[in-house]
């Protein structure tokens, strides 16, 4: 069966296996793509990628959870959730730049020197 969604929590293990969650607006499911399948892909998936996977539903017994055993992946664009996150991040950074005001104070350097002196005084050597 083919399932579409957005990648999150992507991990490329040292063993060559890939583990990730596939999610949409309502749900998410854990996925595993093993090395003997992932080695044939010519690109590395990233968090936020919108993809379609051909997978089998399996049970991961140690946790008692269903997961998708991914056979194939194809790209489907950038995920809507990731795009929304990127827009929000850019907007907040822009607002932060507007709020940030640099004030050059003549006493700032003096304050730094005083703090340094206080730190030196607090040092105690025990013999």
GISULMO-V540655 format. One record per backbone hydrogen bond with DSSP energy under -0.5 kcal/mol. NH is the residue of the N-H (numbers start at 0). CO is the residue of the C=O. E is the energy in kcal/mol with one decimal. If there is no record, write none. Layout:
nh:NH co:CO e:E
nh:NH co:CO e:E
//
This chain:
nh:2 co:52 e:-2.6
nh:4 co:50 e:-2.2
nh:5 co:22 e:-3.1
nh:6 co:48 e:-2.5
nh:7 co:20 e:-2.1
nh:10 co:18 e:-2.9
nh:12 co:10 e:-0.8
nh:12 co:16 e:-2.4
nh:15 co:12 e:-1.9
nh:17 co:32 e:-3.2
nh:18 co:10 e:-2.7
nh:19 co:30 e:-1.9
nh:20 co:7 e:-3.1
nh:21 co:28 e:-2.8
nh:22 co:5 e:-2.3
nh:22 co:20 e:-0.5
nh:23 co:26 e:-2.4
nh:28 co:21 e:-2.1
nh:30 co:19 e:-3.2
nh:31 co:67 e:-2.5
nh:32 co:17 e:-2.8
nh:36 co:33 e:-2.3
nh:37 co:33 e:-2.6
nh:38 co:34 e:-2.2
nh:39 co:36 e:-1.2
nh:40 co:37 e:-1.5
nh:44 co:42 e:-0.6
nh:47 co:6 e:-2.8
nh:48 co:45 e:-1.9
nh:49 co:76 e:-3.5
nh:50 co:4 e:-2.9
nh:50 co:48 e:-0.6
nh:51 co:73 e:-2.6
nh:52 co:2 e:-3.2
nh:53 co:71 e:-2.4
nh:54 co:0 e:-2.1
nh:54 co:52 e:-0.6
nh:55 co:68 e:-2.0
nh:57 co:55 e:-0.5
nh:57 co:66 e:-3.0
nh:59 co:57 e:-0.5
nh:59 co:64 e:-3.5
nh:60 co:58 e:-1.1
nh:62 co:59 e:-0.9
nh:63 co:59 e:-1.4
nh:64 co:59 e:-1.6
nh:66 co:57 e:-2.7
nh:67 co:29 e:-2.5
nh:68 co:55 e:-3.3
nh:68 co:66 e:-0.5
nh:69 co:31 e:-2.5
nh:69 co:67 e:-0.9
nh:70 co:53 e:-3.4
nh:71 co:53 e:-1.5
nh:73 co:51 e:-2.5
nh:75 co:49 e:-2.9
nh:75 co:76 e:-0.5
nh:78 co:47 e:-3.1
nh:82 co:78 e:-2.3
nh:83 co:79 e:-2.4
nh:84 co:80 e:-2.1
nh:85 co:81 e:-2.6
nh:86 co:82 e:-2.4
nh:87 co:83 e:-2.3
nh:88 co:84 e:-2.7
nh:89 co:85 e:-2.4
nh:90 co:86 e:-2.3
nh:91 co:87 e:-2.5
nh:92 co:88 e:-2.4
nh:93 co:89 e:-2.1
nh:94 co:90 e:-2.3
nh:95 co:91 e:-2.4
nh:96 co:92 e:-2.0
nh:97 co:93 e:-1.6
nh:98 co:94 e:-2.1
nh:99 co:95 e:-1.8
nh:102 co:100 e:-0.6
nh:103 co:101 e:-0.6
nh:104 co:102 e:-0.8
nh:107 co:104 e:-1.2
nh:110 co:106 e:-2.4
nh:111 co:107 e:-2.0
nh:112 co:108 e:-2.1
nh:113 co:109 e:-2.3
nh:114 co:110 e:-2.4
nh:115 co:111 e:-2.0
nh:116 co:112 e:-2.1
nh:117 co:113 e:-2.4
nh:118 co:114 e:-2.1
nh:119 co:115 e:-1.9
nh:120 co:116 e:-2.2
nh:121 co:117 e:-1.7
nh:122 co:118 e:-0.7
nh:122 co:119 e:-0.7
nh:125 co:123 e:-0.5
nh:126 co:124 e:-0.5
//
